[in-house]
Amino acid sequence: MLGLDFALEQDKKDVLKPYKDQFYIPKDKHGNNLIYMTGNSLGLQPKSTKHYINQELTDWAALGVEGHFEAKNPWLPYHEFLTESMAKVVGAKPIEVVVMNTLTTNLHLMMVSFYKPTKTRYKILIESDAFPSDKYAVESQLRHHGFDHNEGLILWQPRDNEELLRYEDLEAILDTQGDEIALIMIGGINYYTGQYFNLKRITELGHKHGCKVGFDCAHGAGNVKLNLHDSGADFAVWCTYKYLNSGPGSLAGCFVHERHAHNKDLNRFTGWWSHNKATRFTMRDEFDQLPGAEGWQLSNPPILSMAAIKASLDIFHEVGIDALVEKSKQLTGYFEFLLKELGDDIIRIITPKHPEERGCQLSIQVKNADKTLHHKLTEAGVITDWREPDVIRCAPVPLYNSFEDVYVLVEKLKTILNE
Ligand SMILES: *Cc1c(COP(=O)(O)O)cnc(C)c1O
């Protein structure tokens, strides 16, 4: 039921089908396409990326420093070419978004501005299974301000024998300790369980208790409709090398809500790229803060990496996040259906069942499995991601994964489990 014929039929109907051809799909040693399910770790390379980068290399060769003004895409305002598309991807206004630095760097820059501890309100709330970098960053901010990083950290934890977090528990924490919490910093989609949080609900709750609220959307950007502006969050950060396919270690995104755009009193770290563009090169002026998210930039950015982001965002712009999410829900729904057919006694999906509470990733526990299962899948040409102690994360990415990919993945899993 709903087997290969169904999968092929769905692929035929899929309006995003042509996009698979716009990406390089990694191959096995016989030259066959691998089933790539780790776009949540590192997105695949668009075939157009090299042309975008080559354009900048060509202009650099021909123009040298003049490329800042004379390049086909002048380097001086290059980051502005990304703003509108990126704002659309994350559901924000252009003034709220900038591409700069890397994710963890941006997180620190945001905490410089939005983590303003006092003697009585200094704690930071994160989810208990936060991504390690986020936890380390937050702990170091606590220490930086002279607090104990164990005492100052409040964890939103799942209940015993559960993986997902419950809003009632967050409400309970805030009811009892809300006036001690300076900042709530949550992974918009938890990297481990794939739980997509209700950003607006968390933000409203945090603000009601006088906390600042920020999100790490590394697993959300390019995957779900984040609606960052409407969420009301104070800030958000995300990387572009996962669902946004812009290459290993590429630059990150940063969102600062419009209501902070013109507040020059916010404490922040600055550099010449935070300065008014009109007088930046006068070099001897008093510092003059740029409004909006751009005002958090420090340095002139790496254009080659920005070119890779532009290549990717042009695809997202063409497809639109609505069409992407629509396919994503069907694809992941199909994946879930096939996994369930393997039997609840063998497979447990820890990701939420409700399509509004997840993106494309499913985190799967396989009974009695250890890492050899992951090795066997890899040998069978299926690239997934293993997280200790027993979770396989698979992300069918709507831009370049097909229903057939999902079908073949589950068939291979079935074969391995039956061995
Ligand atoms: C991938 C990821 C990171 C990575 O941070 P970098 O600064 O880009 O190395 C951080 N946080 C989360 C939640 C992630 O998923």
The ligand as a Gaussian input file, in Angstrom:
#p B3LYP/6-31G(d) Opt

LIG

0 1
 C       24.027000      23.966000      13.439000
 C       23.736000      24.688000      14.685000
 C       24.674000      25.563000      15.265000
 C       26.026000      25.752000      14.657000
 O       26.626000      26.953000      15.038000
 P       27.790000      27.610000      14.151000
 O       28.103000      28.848000      14.861000
 O       27.242000      27.793000      12.765000
 O       28.927000      26.634000      14.121000
 C       24.308000      26.224000      16.422000
 N       23.098000      26.046000      16.991000
 C       22.176000      25.206000      16.460000
 C       20.838000      25.043000      17.098000
 C       22.470000      24.501000      15.294000
 O       21.581000      23.651000      14.793000

